Amino acid sequence: MTTTTRSTPGNPMSHNIPLMRRVYEQVTQNPDRHDQSKWRYCLAGWTIELHGEYGFLRDPGVRDCFQVLDFRTGKNEDIEVVAARLLGLMDEEAAGLFASNNRDAVAWLEDILVAHDMHEFDLITAGFTEDDWPIGEVTA
């Protein structure tokens, strides 16, 4: 099961934080293999690649882009549609993210991951009072 979190209060779509983190690590650890102008090496392409249940197909249609093949169903879909769904993005988020440059795309992912981590920390600390912290507790 994939762990997700809401990106902002009231956001009906949940972000797939584990997959976002993997994509972020891929593009920051291998910046020479991240290119927002090439479908295979943009955030959408890395999302598909790292998820592992889709293969890339060349779309000979009007747009010179990639489509993906769902290995389980045999269905072809647009790379952006699948990547947005896998990452848990709303349409507006996906449109802005996938059209951004390398620097802005990485910064966007980093912002989401930091916000998630801060939210998780706040939830953990909210559950404890000063007397509840198990630090220094002596047990028999």
Secondary structure, DSSP 8 states (H G I E B T S, - for coil): ----EESSTT-SSEE-HHHHHHHHHHHHH-GGG--TTSGGGSHHHHHHHHH-SEEEEE--SSS--EEEEETTT--EEEHHHHHHHHHT--HHHHHHHHTS-HHHHHHHHHHHHHHHHHHHHHHHHHT--GGG--TT----
